[in-house]
Amino acid sequence: MAEEYVLLIKEPNWDPAAMTAEEWEAGMAGHRAFQEAVEAAGEKILASNALQPVSAATKITPRAGEAPLFTDGPFGETREVVTGFYGFTASSPEQARELAALVPTEGWVELYPVLVLDRVN
């Protein structure tokens, strides 16, 4: 049975508005190649998207007994940002790692097995 994984794409600096059309297309070609590799392996992309720059983000801090604290980005402590994500299936952790290594990035990806809550007893 295939397991579910999420990978986060992390970049040290990312602003899609500053990219040339050629840079954007080269990146998208790499993402299409990853998606095709997942499908060729008999697996599925469950979800994917790019995220807007950190300047569009909001940090939300829950506080017991008080209203949550909302802080606008950008965040001074941010050294790297999540720029996108994929949810996908893989038949083994090894296959998930091999597929995740195909994602184009100037930073790195973080791969997490998903704890599917309806499977937890």
N, C-alpha and C positions, 0 to 999 in steps of 0.2 A: 504494500500500500504506500502510495506517495505521501510524503510529509510536507507540511507547509513551512515556508521560510519567508522572512522579510529581510531585505537588505537596504541599508541606508547608504546613500552616496554622500560622502563628506568631502568638501573642498576647503582649502585654506582661504580662498577668495573667489567669489562668484557673483557676477552681475550680468545677466543675459542682455541687458540693454547696451552694454559696452562691447558685445561680441559682434564681429562682422558676420555677414550672411554666410561667408565661406566657413568660418569657425563654427557657426551654428549648425550648418549642414554636415560638417565633418563629425560633430558630436552626435547628431541625430542618426547618421549612418552607422556609427558604432553601437548605438542603442538598438537600431533595427537588427544588426548582426547578433546582438545578445538575444533579442526576442526570437529570432529565427533559430538560434542554437537551442533555446529552451524547447521550442516546438519540435525541432528535429530529434531531440532526446526523448520525445514522447511525453513531455511535461507541459504545464500550463502556466501562463502569466495570469495571476489572480487580480492584480491591481498594479498600477504604476502611474507616476506623474512626476513632473518637476515642481519645485517649490519656488515661490517668489523670494527675492533677496531678504536677508535678515532684517533690513530696514523696514520691511512690511510686517514683521512678526510681532507678536504680543506674548510677553511672559505673564503667566497667571499663577499666583501663589495663593493656594487655599489657606485660610487661617481659621482655626477652631473658634466658634462663637463670634466671629467677626466677618465682615464682608471680605471677599477675596481681594487681593492686591493685584492690579493690572499695571504692567510696566511696558511702555512702548520700546521697540528696538530702535536703532541697533544697540547691542549689548557690548559694553566695553570689554568684558572678559572673554568675548568670543574670539577664539583663535582659528576655529574651523566651523563651518556651518553645514547643516544638512541641506543638500540642494535637490534631492529627489529620493524616490524609493521605488522598490518593486516588491510585490508579494508574488511568490511563485511556488510551484511544487517541485520536488525532487525525490528520487527513490532512495537516496542515501545521503548522509552528511558529506561524503566524499564528492558525490555528484553535485550537491548544492555548492560546495566550495569551488569546484571546477567551473561551474556555470557563472557563479558570482565573479570569478576572476576575469571574465570576459567583458564586464561592464566598463565602459570608457570613463576615466576620471583622471584629473590632474592631482587628485588627493588619494583617497582610499575608499573602500566599502567596508561596512560592518555587517556581518551576517548573523541573523538570529533565528533559531528554530522557534516556531510559533507554538504556544501552549493553547491548543484549541479547547476552549472552555466547555463545550458540550461533551468532550471526551473525558473530562476530569470527574472522578467519582468522589 
